[in-house]
């Protein structure tokens, strides 16, 4: 399988090489960096209203705050890019930005 030559494409290629199925929906977790807890709580609520499963956590080592939002979906480059752009648009007014994604592999 061939993927675009960017960070998302490289991540997809790695998942493909690891044997992850691209034919069944996977639980994809998107990360949105936020400046502080209060902002993160507001943004997490906005993300929930927009259909994402979202929770806020603080990194123990860096003290940075992140909204984690998951979605069950097929692994598709253009869809991943679209969702990240949407998360950027939603989070920008709150001082946040899309900060990558990951897949929990069984």
C-alpha positions as CSV (number, residue, x, y, z in Angstrom):
1,X,0.0,0.0,0.0
2,X,1.3,3.5,-0.8
3,X,0.7,6.6,1.4
4,X,1.5,10.3,0.9
5,X,4.9,11.5,1.8
6,X,4.1,13.4,5.0
7,X,3.9,12.7,8.8
8,X,0.4,11.2,8.5
9,X,1.5,9.0,5.6
10,X,4.5,7.8,7.5
11,X,2.3,6.9,10.5
12,X,-0.1,5.0,8.3
13,X,2.7,3.2,6.6
14,X,4.1,2.1,10.0
15,X,0.6,0.9,11.0
16,X,0.3,-1.0,7.7
17,X,3.7,-2.6,8.2
18,X,2.7,-3.7,11.7
19,X,-0.3,-5.5,10.2
20,X,-3.1,-3.2,11.4
21,X,-6.3,-3.8,9.4
22,X,-7.3,-0.9,7.1
23,X,-10.5,-2.7,6.2
24,X,-12.2,-2.4,9.6
25,X,-12.7,0.7,11.8
26,X,-10.0,1.5,14.3
27,X,-10.2,3.6,17.4
28,X,-8.2,6.7,16.5
29,X,-7.2,9.1,19.2
30,X,-6.6,12.7,18.3
31,X,-4.6,15.1,20.5
32,X,-5.3,18.8,20.9
33,X,-2.8,20.9,22.9
34,X,-4.4,23.5,25.1
35,X,-2.7,26.3,27.2
36,X,-4.2,25.4,30.6
37,X,-6.8,23.4,32.5
38,X,-9.6,25.9,32.4
39,X,-9.3,26.3,28.6
40,X,-9.1,22.6,28.2
41,X,-12.3,22.0,30.1
42,X,-14.1,24.4,27.9
43,X,-12.7,23.0,24.7
44,X,-13.4,19.4,25.9
45,X,-17.1,20.3,26.3
46,X,-17.1,21.9,22.8
47,X,-15.5,18.8,21.3
48,X,-18.1,16.6,23.0
49,X,-20.9,18.7,21.6
50,X,-19.3,18.2,18.2
51,X,-19.5,14.4,18.5
52,X,-16.1,13.5,19.8
53,X,-15.4,11.4,22.9
54,X,-13.1,13.8,24.7
55,X,-11.2,14.0,28.0
56,X,-8.6,16.4,29.4
57,X,-5.3,15.3,31.0
58,X,-2.1,16.9,32.1
59,X,1.3,15.4,31.2
60,X,3.2,14.4,34.4
61,X,6.6,15.3,33.0
62,X,5.9,18.5,31.0
63,X,2.8,19.8,32.9
64,X,1.2,20.5,29.5
65,X,-2.5,20.0,29.0
66,X,-4.1,18.0,26.2
67,X,-7.6,17.2,25.1
68,X,-7.8,13.7,23.8
69,X,-10.7,12.9,21.5
70,X,-11.3,9.6,19.9
71,X,-13.3,8.4,16.9
72,X,-13.9,5.0,15.5
73,X,-13.1,5.2,11.8
74,X,-11.3,3.6,8.9
75,X,-7.7,4.5,8.6
76,X,-7.7,6.9,5.6
77,X,-5.1,9.7,5.0
78,X,-7.5,12.3,3.7
79,X,-10.0,11.7,6.5
80,X,-7.3,12.0,9.1
81,X,-6.1,15.3,7.6
82,X,-9.7,16.5,7.4
83,X,-10.4,15.7,11.1
84,X,-7.1,17.4,12.2
85,X,-8.0,20.5,10.3
86,X,-11.5,20.5,11.9
87,X,-9.9,20.1,15.3
88,X,-7.6,23.1,14.6
89,X,-10.6,25.2,13.6
90,X,-12.5,24.2,16.7
91,X,-9.6,24.7,19.1
92,X,-7.9,27.8,17.7
93,X,-10.4,30.2,19.4
94,X,-9.5,28.5,22.7
95,X,-5.8,28.9,22.1
96,X,-5.3,25.2,21.2
97,X,-4.1,23.3,18.2
98,X,-4.2,19.8,16.8
99,X,-1.2,17.9,18.0
100,X,-1.2,14.5,16.3
101,X,-3.1,11.2,16.5
102,X,-2.6,7.6,17.4
103,X,-4.2,4.2,17.2
104,X,-4.5,1.7,20.0
105,X,-3.4,-1.6,18.5
106,X,-4.5,-4.9,20.0
